[in-house]
Amino acid sequence: MYQLKEEAEADWWEVEALYDLCFAPGRTALSSYRLRDGVPMVAPLCLVLRDETGTLAAAIRYWPVEVGGGRVLLLGPVAVHPTRQGEGLGGLLINESLAEARRLGWERVMLVGDAPYYRRFGFRKLDRVVMPPPTNPDRVLGVELVQGAWVSVAGPVTKVSDQGR
């Protein structure tokens, strides 16, 4: 049995350790991290999943960014502990957090990731959205939480210009 809850301040180091375990060294040098630097996470969407012993099994985070002046959620990172992979925990985190993002009034979400995996959650390649280099454009994906939300949104992805939503 797993417990899903919003990431608390006390979870931060443990979540960072999970990301270090699951991702290549230098992950914080990626362009998506530059967009997050100094910007608060979207706390209600940053979730942790713990097993019955309280051990962290998976985590997901979201950050606000702008594309062509429009607000967008940047999903990531999402990670599942290697001993828990294949149990559907990543999918659970993605589905739950996207549903909550919709309830909170967000219209669109983007990420940098593998299209074959994220397609099952509705993500598609964003041809008119440009992540800072050296991001592979084929890995820039988005999903609409409101129909038509990506239609008029295009341009470079930038840090939010203010801290409000």
C-alpha positions as CSV (number, residue, x, y, z in Angstrom):
1,M,0.0,0.0,0.0
2,Y,1.3,3.4,-0.9
3,Q,0.6,6.9,0.5
4,L,0.4,9.8,-1.9
5,K,0.9,13.3,-0.5
6,E,2.2,16.7,-1.3
7,E,5.9,17.1,-1.0
8,A,6.8,18.7,2.3
9,E,9.9,20.8,3.0
10,A,11.2,17.9,5.1
11,D,11.1,15.6,2.0
12,W,13.3,17.8,-0.1
13,W,16.7,16.1,0.5
14,E,15.2,12.6,0.1
15,V,13.6,13.6,-3.2
16,E,16.8,15.1,-4.4
17,A,18.6,11.9,-3.5
18,L,16.0,9.9,-5.5
19,Y,16.6,12.1,-8.5
20,D,20.4,11.7,-8.2
21,L,19.9,7.9,-8.1
22,C,17.6,7.8,-11.1
23,F,19.2,10.4,-13.4
24,A,22.6,10.8,-14.9
25,P,25.2,13.0,-13.2
26,G,25.0,16.6,-14.2
27,R,21.2,16.5,-14.4
28,T,21.1,20.0,-12.9
29,A,23.0,21.4,-15.8
30,L,20.2,20.6,-18.2
31,S,18.3,23.5,-19.7
32,S,15.1,22.7,-17.9
33,Y,16.9,23.2,-14.6
34,R,17.9,26.7,-15.7
35,L,14.2,27.5,-16.1
36,R,13.6,26.3,-12.5
37,D,16.5,28.1,-10.9
38,G,15.1,30.6,-8.3
39,V,11.5,29.8,-9.1
40,P,9.3,28.2,-6.5
41,M,7.8,24.8,-7.4
42,V,4.0,24.6,-7.9
43,A,3.7,23.0,-4.5
44,P,0.2,21.4,-4.8
45,L,1.4,19.4,-7.8
46,C,4.7,18.2,-6.3
47,L,3.9,14.8,-4.9
48,V,5.7,12.0,-3.1
49,L,4.7,8.4,-2.9
50,R,5.8,6.4,0.1
51,D,5.3,2.7,0.9
52,E,3.9,1.3,4.1
53,T,7.3,1.7,5.9
54,G,7.5,5.3,4.9
55,T,10.2,4.7,2.3
56,L,10.2,7.1,-0.7
57,A,9.1,5.1,-3.8
58,A,8.5,7.9,-6.3
59,A,8.3,11.7,-6.7
60,I,7.1,14.3,-9.2
61,R,7.6,18.0,-9.4
62,Y,6.2,20.9,-11.5
63,W,7.4,24.4,-12.2
64,P,5.8,27.4,-13.9
65,V,7.3,28.7,-17.1
66,E,6.2,30.9,-19.9
67,V,5.9,30.2,-23.6
68,G,5.2,33.2,-25.8
69,G,3.9,35.1,-22.8
70,G,1.5,32.3,-21.8
71,R,1.7,30.4,-18.5
72,V,2.6,26.7,-18.8
73,L,3.4,24.0,-16.3
74,L,6.8,22.3,-16.7
75,L,6.5,18.7,-15.5
76,G,9.6,17.2,-14.1
77,P,11.4,15.5,-12.9
78,V,9.4,12.4,-12.2
79,A,11.3,9.5,-10.8
80,V,10.6,6.0,-9.4
81,H,13.1,4.2,-7.2
82,P,14.8,1.5,-9.3
83,T,13.5,-1.2,-6.9
84,R,9.9,0.0,-7.6
85,Q,10.0,0.5,-11.3
86,G,7.5,-1.5,-13.4
87,E,4.7,-1.1,-10.7
88,G,3.0,1.8,-12.5
89,L,4.0,4.3,-9.9
90,G,5.2,6.9,-12.4
91,G,1.9,6.7,-14.3
92,L,0.0,7.1,-11.0
93,L,2.0,10.2,-10.2
94,I,1.5,11.7,-13.6
95,N,-2.2,10.9,-13.8
96,E,-3.0,12.2,-10.3
97,S,-0.9,15.4,-10.7
98,L,-2.4,16.2,-14.2
99,A,-5.9,15.8,-12.7
100,E,-5.0,18.1,-9.9
101,A,-3.5,20.6,-12.3
102,R,-6.7,20.7,-14.2
103,R,-8.7,21.2,-11.0
104,L,-6.4,24.1,-10.1
105,G,-7.1,25.8,-13.4
106,W,-3.9,25.1,-15.3
107,E,-4.5,24.8,-19.1
108,R,-1.4,23.2,-20.5
109,V,1.6,21.2,-19.4
110,M,4.9,20.6,-21.1
111,L,8.0,18.4,-20.5
112,V,11.2,17.2,-22.0
113,G,11.0,13.4,-22.3
114,D,10.5,10.3,-24.3
115,A,7.5,10.5,-26.6
116,P,6.7,6.7,-26.5
117,Y,6.4,6.8,-22.7
118,Y,4.5,10.1,-22.3
119,R,2.1,9.5,-25.3
120,R,-0.1,7.3,-23.0
121,F,-0.8,10.4,-20.9
122,G,-1.8,12.5,-24.0
123,F,1.6,14.3,-24.5
124,R,2.5,15.1,-28.1
125,K,5.5,16.9,-29.7
126,L,5.3,20.6,-29.5
127,D,6.6,21.8,-32.9
128,R,6.2,25.6,-32.1
129,V,7.7,25.5,-28.6
130,V,11.5,26.0,-28.3
131,M,13.4,24.9,-25.2
132,P,16.8,26.5,-24.5
133,P,19.6,24.6,-26.1
134,P,20.9,22.0,-26.1
135,T,17.4,20.4,-25.8
136,N,16.5,17.9,-28.5
137,P,13.3,19.4,-30.1
138,D,11.8,15.9,-30.6
139,R,11.7,15.6,-26.8
140,V,9.7,18.7,-26.2
141,L,6.2,17.4,-25.5
142,G,2.9,18.9,-24.3
143,V,-0.6,18.1,-23.2
144,E,-3.7,20.2,-23.1
145,L,-5.7,20.2,-19.9
146,V,-8.2,22.4,-21.6
147,Q,-9.1,21.7,-25.2
148,G,-7.2,24.1,-27.6
149,A,-4.9,25.4,-24.9
150,W,-1.7,24.9,-27.1
151,V,-3.3,26.3,-30.3
152,S,-2.0,29.9,-30.0
153,V,0.9,29.3,-27.7
154,A,4.3,29.3,-29.4
155,G,7.9,30.5,-29.0
156,P,10.8,30.1,-26.6
157,V,10.3,28.7,-23.2
158,T,11.4,31.2,-20.5
159,K,11.4,31.6,-16.8
160,V,8.3,33.1,-15.3
161,S,8.4,36.9,-15.2
162,D,6.8,37.1,-11.8
163,Q,6.1,34.7,-8.9
164,G,2.3,34.8,-9.2
165,R,0.2,32.4,-11.3
